[in-house]
Amino acid sequence: MEFFNELYIGNDISDIGVIVYMLKNGKEPAGIFCICKKNNGGKFMYEIMSSKELLKEINRDKYTVYGIAGGKYEAFELLRYMLEDRHEF
């Protein structure tokens, strides 16, 4: 799993360093959702995944994390912000 250089962080995240460390070492931070993009393209531009789903063996090396949120609702809000920030409409 890779992490985007300019990681988007939700408001409910207090210590991003600990969460990134846990994810890199295969430990599941409770209640954390990640906004990811498949490394080799894929059907969707971005996907919202729980940390548990992201850490499964089948997914571990296939995604780059672009954002980290403290819950599913916050992940949707963060994704909306990312799309507005990164893409011209």
N, C-alpha and C positions, 0 to 999 in steps of 0.2 A: 504494500500500500504506500502510495506517495501522498505528499501534501503540497498544495498549491503555495507558491511563495507569499502571496498576499491573501492569507486565509481570512474568510469572513467569520466573525464571531458574534453569536447571539448575546443579547443583554443579560440573560440568566447565567451565563458562563462567568465564573469568578476567577478561576485559575487555569488558563488555557494550557500552560506548560505541563501540568499534571495530567490533563486529559490527553494531550498529544503523546506524552510519554507512555501512558497506559495503552493507547491504541497501537503504538509502534511495538510494544512488547506483548501484544496479544491478550491484554486484560480488558475486560468490558466495564467501562464507566457507566454507572446506572443512570438511566433516563436521558442519555445522550443520543441525539440524532445527527447524522452527517449528510451533507449535500455533496454528492459524488458525481463523477463523470467517468464512464468507461474508457480505459486507455486506448482501446482499439476501435473507437466509435461506438456504435450500438444504436438501438432503436430510439432512445430518448436522449435529449440534450443533457439533462441533469436527472438524478434520481435521489430521493430522500430515503435513507436507510437507517435503521436503528444500529447502534454500535454492535449489538449482538449479531445482526445479519451481516454486517460488514466484515466481522472477524471470522466468519465461517470459512473453512478451508477453500471452498469453491470460489469465494469472492475476494479473498485476502489480497491477491496480487493483480487483480483486474481493474481496480479503481484508483482514481486520484481524488482526494478529499479537497473540496473547495470551500466548505463552510461547516461549522460546528454549532449546534443549537442545544439548548437545555429543554427539549421536549418537542413533540410533534407539531403543535401549533406554532411554536417559535420557529421551527424549521421551515414551515410554509411561508411565514412572514419574512424570514431571512432569504429564502429563495426568490420571493417577489422583489425584495430590495436588490439582490444580486442581478436579476434580469433587468431591472430598471437602470442599475449602475453600469452594467457591462454592455448592453445592447441598445442600439439605436432603433427606434420604431418609426 
